C-alpha cells in the first residue's frame, strides 16, 4: 500500500462507500480526509470512521489525491471555489457521472492529472465494478494509484473515456435495473401464492447463486440459460412470454436512455474554455 493521503471532497453516500472500503482494506484513518456541506455530517463521519473532516481548501493543500464525489450539477461551483488553487503534484479523481475529464482540466491549473471513475453501489459489500479512464496528464502511475484506491471495494477495469457514458448506463446504473427485476419476481411469487418472505428468500438465493455461476464458470449467459431451458418445459414457456413482451428490447431502450442522459449532463455542464 502506498503512503498517499486521500481526501473525499463531498463525502455523501458514494464518498462514504469509498472511505469505508479504504478503511476495511487497512488504509490508515490518519491518511483519509473528508469534506462535507453540513457540520453534522462531518461529525457523523468522524465518529463512525475516525477520519478527519476538513474544509475544501485544507483538503486541497494536505491530500495527495482529491476524490471529487459531489453531484455533477454541483461540480462547477465546487471547482470555482478551489480549482485554481490546487497545487502541483496532486491527482484529481472524478466520481461525477457524465462529466468528462476535460470539464475538470478546464478548471484546474495546467498539468494537474485527472482520472475519471465510474463505480457502483455493490462497493458496500466489496463487490463493485469500477471503470477507470485516464484524462489529461494522467500517467500509468496515476492509474495504478486510482486502482489501488478502488480495488478494496471490488473489481477495477480500465476503459477509454469515450466508453464511460456506456459504462454509466450499464454497470453504474445496473444495480437499479437488477433490483427492479428482483422486486417484480418477488411480487410475481406472491401472486402465485407464496408468502412474501418465502418469495424473497427464494429469489435472493437464486440470484446470488446464478451470479456466482456466471462469474466463476466463464460460460456465456446464453449457454447457462439454455442449460435451464428444457424443450417445451416451464422455463421455455416463461421465456417465450418475456420475449413476447419485448423485455430484451426494453433493456436496450433503457440503457440507451441512461447513456444519452449521461451525455446530456456533460453538455449542460459544459462551459467555454479559457
C-alpha positions as CSV (number, residue, x, y, z in Angstrom):
1,X,0.0,0.0,0.0
2,X,1.3,3.5,-0.9
3,X,1.8,6.3,1.6
4,X,-0.6,8.6,-0.3
5,X,-3.3,10.5,1.5
6,X,-6.8,10.7,0.0
7,X,-9.4,13.4,0.5
8,X,-13.0,12.7,-0.4
9,X,-14.5,16.0,-1.4
10,X,-18.2,15.9,-1.0
11,X,-18.5,12.8,1.2
12,X,-22.1,11.8,0.6
13,X,-23.3,8.2,0.2
14,X,-20.9,7.3,-2.6
15,X,-17.9,9.1,-1.0
16,X,-18.6,7.3,2.3
17,X,-18.6,3.9,0.4
18,X,-15.1,4.6,-0.8
19,X,-13.9,5.8,2.7
20,X,-15.3,2.7,4.4
21,X,-13.7,0.4,1.7
22,X,-10.3,2.0,2.2
23,X,-10.5,1.6,5.9
24,X,-11.6,-2.1,5.6
25,X,-8.5,-2.7,3.4
26,X,-6.2,-1.3,6.0
27,X,-5.7,2.2,4.8
28,X,-4.8,4.3,7.9
29,X,-7.6,6.7,9.0
30,X,-4.8,9.3,9.5
31,X,-4.3,9.4,5.7
32,X,-8.0,9.9,4.9
33,X,-9.7,13.3,4.9
34,X,-13.3,14.2,4.0
35,X,-15.2,17.4,3.3
36,X,-18.9,17.9,3.7
37,X,-21.5,20.6,3.3
38,X,-23.0,20.2,6.7
39,X,-21.2,20.2,10.1
40,X,-23.4,17.4,11.4
41,X,-22.4,15.2,8.5
42,X,-18.8,15.9,9.2
43,X,-19.3,14.9,12.9
44,X,-21.1,11.7,11.9
45,X,-18.2,10.6,9.6
46,X,-15.6,11.5,12.2
47,X,-17.4,9.4,14.9
48,X,-18.1,6.5,12.6
49,X,-14.7,6.1,10.9
50,X,-12.3,8.1,13.0
51,X,-11.3,10.2,10.0
52,X,-10.6,13.9,10.0
53,X,-13.3,16.2,8.4
54,X,-11.7,19.4,6.9
55,X,-12.6,22.3,4.7
56,X,-12.1,22.0,1.0
57,X,-9.1,24.3,0.9
58,X,-7.4,22.3,3.6
59,X,-8.1,19.0,1.7
60,X,-6.6,20.5,-1.4
61,X,-3.5,21.5,0.4
62,X,-2.9,18.4,2.5
63,X,-4.1,15.4,0.5
64,X,-2.2,13.8,-2.4
65,X,-5.4,12.5,-4.1
66,X,-8.5,14.7,-4.4
67,X,-11.5,12.4,-5.0
68,X,-14.4,14.5,-6.2
69,X,-17.7,12.8,-5.2
70,X,-20.3,15.6,-5.5
71,X,-23.3,15.6,-7.7
72,X,-22.5,16.6,-11.3
73,X,-24.5,19.8,-11.1
74,X,-22.5,20.9,-8.0
75,X,-19.1,20.3,-9.6
76,X,-18.7,23.6,-11.4
77,X,-19.4,25.7,-8.2
78,X,-17.1,23.5,-6.2
79,X,-14.2,23.9,-8.6
80,X,-14.9,27.7,-8.9
81,X,-14.2,27.8,-5.2
82,X,-10.8,26.0,-5.1
83,X,-10.0,24.6,-8.6
84,X,-7.2,27.1,-9.5
85,X,-5.7,26.7,-6.0
86,X,-4.8,23.0,-6.4
87,X,-1.1,22.8,-6.0
88,X,1.2,20.9,-8.4
89,X,1.7,17.2,-7.7
90,X,-1.9,16.4,-6.8
91,X,-4.1,13.8,-8.5
92,X,-7.8,14.6,-9.2
93,X,-10.2,11.6,-9.4
94,X,-13.7,12.3,-10.5
95,X,-16.7,10.2,-9.5
96,X,-19.1,12.7,-11.1
97,X,-21.4,10.8,-13.6
98,X,-21.4,12.3,-17.1
99,X,-18.7,14.8,-16.6
100,X,-15.6,14.4,-18.9
101,X,-12.1,14.9,-17.6
102,X,-11.9,18.0,-19.8
103,X,-14.5,19.6,-17.6
104,X,-12.1,19.4,-14.7
105,X,-8.9,20.2,-16.6
106,X,-10.5,23.5,-17.7
107,X,-10.9,24.4,-14.1
108,X,-7.6,23.3,-12.8
109,X,-4.1,24.6,-13.2
110,X,-2.2,23.2,-16.2
111,X,-0.5,19.9,-15.6
112,X,-2.8,18.6,-12.9
113,X,-3.7,14.9,-13.8
114,X,-7.3,13.9,-13.9
115,X,-8.8,10.4,-13.8
116,X,-12.5,9.6,-14.4
117,X,-14.1,6.8,-12.5
118,X,-17.5,5.1,-12.5
119,X,-18.2,2.7,-9.7
120,X,-21.5,1.3,-8.3
121,X,-23.2,0.6,-5.0
122,X,-22.1,-3.1,-4.6
123,X,-19.0,-1.4,-3.3
124,X,-20.8,-1.5,0.1
125,X,-20.2,-5.3,0.1
126,X,-16.8,-5.1,-1.7
127,X,-18.3,-6.3,-5.0
128,X,-18.3,-3.1,-7.0
129,X,-17.4,-2.9,-10.7
130,X,-15.2,0.2,-11.2
131,X,-14.3,1.6,-14.6
132,X,-11.2,3.9,-14.8
133,X,-10.2,6.2,-17.6
134,X,-7.2,8.5,-17.9
135,X,-7.7,12.1,-18.7
136,X,-5.2,14.9,-19.3
137,X,-1.7,14.4,-17.9
138,X,-2.7,11.1,-16.2
139,X,0.1,8.6,-16.3
140,X,0.4,4.8,-15.6
141,X,1.4,5.7,-12.1
142,X,-1.8,7.7,-11.6
143,X,-3.9,4.9,-13.0
144,X,-2.3,2.4,-10.7
145,X,-2.9,4.6,-7.7
146,X,-6.6,5.0,-8.7
147,X,-6.8,1.2,-8.9
148,X,-5.3,0.9,-5.5
149,X,-8.0,3.1,-4.1
150,X,-10.9,1.3,-5.6
151,X,-9.7,-2.3,-5.6
152,X,-10.7,-2.8,-2.0
153,X,-14.3,-2.4,-2.9
154,X,-14.4,-4.7,-5.9
155,X,-13.0,-5.2,-9.4
156,X,-11.5,-2.5,-11.5
157,X,-11.3,-2.2,-15.2
158,X,-9.6,0.4,-17.5
159,X,-11.7,1.7,-20.4
160,X,-11.3,4.6,-22.9
161,X,-13.0,7.7,-21.7
162,X,-15.2,7.6,-24.8
163,X,-16.9,4.5,-23.3
164,X,-17.6,6.0,-19.9
165,X,-21.2,7.0,-20.7
166,X,-22.0,3.5,-21.7
167,X,-20.3,2.2,-18.6
168,X,-22.5,4.5,-16.5
169,X,-25.6,3.2,-18.3
170,X,-24.6,-0.5,-17.9
171,X,-22.9,-1.0,-14.6
172,X,-23.2,2.3,-12.9
173,X,-27.0,2.3,-13.0
174,X,-27.1,-1.5,-13.4
175,X,-27.9,-2.4,-9.7
176,X,-31.2,-0.4,-10.0
177,X,-32.3,-2.5,-13.0
178,X,-31.4,-5.6,-11.1
179,X,-33.3,-4.7,-8.0
180,X,-36.4,-3.7,-10.1
181,X,-36.3,-7.2,-11.8
182,X,-36.0,-9.0,-8.4
183,X,-38.8,-6.8,-7.0
184,X,-41.0,-7.8,-9.9
185,X,-40.2,-11.5,-9.5
186,X,-40.9,-11.4,-5.8
187,X,-44.3,-9.8,-6.5
188,X,-45.0,-12.5,-9.1
189,X,-44.2,-15.2,-6.5
190,X,-46.7,-13.6,-4.1
191,X,-49.3,-13.5,-6.8
192,X,-48.6,-17.2,-7.3
193,X,-49.4,-17.9,-3.7
194,X,-46.1,-17.7,-1.9
195,X,-45.7,-15.7,1.4
196,X,-43.6,-12.6,0.8
197,X,-40.7,-13.8,3.0
198,X,-40.6,-17.1,1.2
199,X,-40.6,-15.5,-2.3
200,X,-37.9,-13.1,-1.2
201,X,-35.6,-15.8,0.2
202,X,-36.1,-17.9,-2.9
203,X,-35.2,-15.0,-5.2
204,X,-32.3,-13.7,-3.2
205,X,-30.5,-17.0,-3.1
206,X,-31.4,-17.8,-6.7
207,X,-29.8,-14.5,-8.0
208,X,-26.8,-14.9,-5.7
209,X,-26.2,-18.4,-7.0
210,X,-26.8,-17.5,-10.6
211,X,-24.4,-14.6,-10.4
212,X,-21.7,-16.7,-8.9
213,X,-22.2,-19.4,-11.6
214,X,-22.0,-16.7,-14.3
215,X,-18.8,-15.2,-12.8
216,X,-17.0,-18.5,-11.9
217,X,-17.9,-20.8,-14.8
218,X,-16.7,-18.5,-17.5
219,X,-19.6,-19.6,-19.6
220,X,-21.6,-17.3,-21.9
221,X,-25.0,-16.4,-20.3
222,X,-26.8,-17.9,-23.3
223,X,-25.2,-21.3,-22.6
224,X,-26.2,-21.1,-18.9
225,X,-29.7,-20.1,-19.8
226,X,-30.1,-23.0,-22.3
227,X,-29.0,-25.4,-19.5
228,X,-32.1,-24.4,-17.5
229,X,-34.4,-24.3,-20.5
230,X,-35.8,-27.8,-21.4
231,X,-37.7,-28.1,-24.6
232,X,-41.4,-27.5,-24.1
233,X,-40.8,-27.0,-20.4
234,X,-41.8,-24.5,-17.8
235,X,-38.8,-22.2,-18.3
236,X,-39.3,-22.2,-22.1
237,X,-42.8,-21.1,-21.6
238,X,-41.7,-18.3,-19.3
239,X,-39.0,-17.0,-21.7
240,X,-41.4,-17.1,-24.6
241,X,-43.7,-14.7,-22.6
242,X,-40.7,-12.4,-21.8
243,X,-39.7,-12.2,-25.4
244,X,-43.3,-11.6,-26.4
245,X,-43.4,-8.6,-24.1
246,X,-40.2,-7.2,-25.5
247,X,-38.1,-7.4,-22.3
248,X,-34.8,-7.6,-24.3
249,X,-35.8,-4.5,-26.4
250,X,-36.9,-2.7,-23.2
251,X,-33.5,-3.2,-21.6
252,X,-31.8,-1.9,-24.8
253,X,-34.0,1.2,-24.8
254,X,-33.4,1.7,-21.1
255,X,-29.7,1.6,-21.3
256,X,-29.7,3.9,-24.4
257,X,-31.7,6.4,-22.4
258,X,-29.3,6.3,-19.5
259,X,-26.3,6.7,-21.8
260,X,-28.0,9.6,-23.5
261,X,-28.7,11.2,-20.2
262,X,-25.1,11.0,-19.1
263,X,-24.0,12.7,-22.4
264,X,-26.7,15.3,-21.8
265,X,-25.3,16.1,-18.4
266,X,-21.9,16.8,-19.9
267,X,-23.5,19.1,-22.5
268,X,-25.5,21.0,-19.9
269,X,-22.4,21.5,-17.6
270,X,-20.0,22.4,-20.4
271,X,-18.5,25.9,-20.2
272,X,-16.3,27.8,-22.6
273,X,-12.6,27.0,-22.2
274,X,-10.4,29.8,-21.1
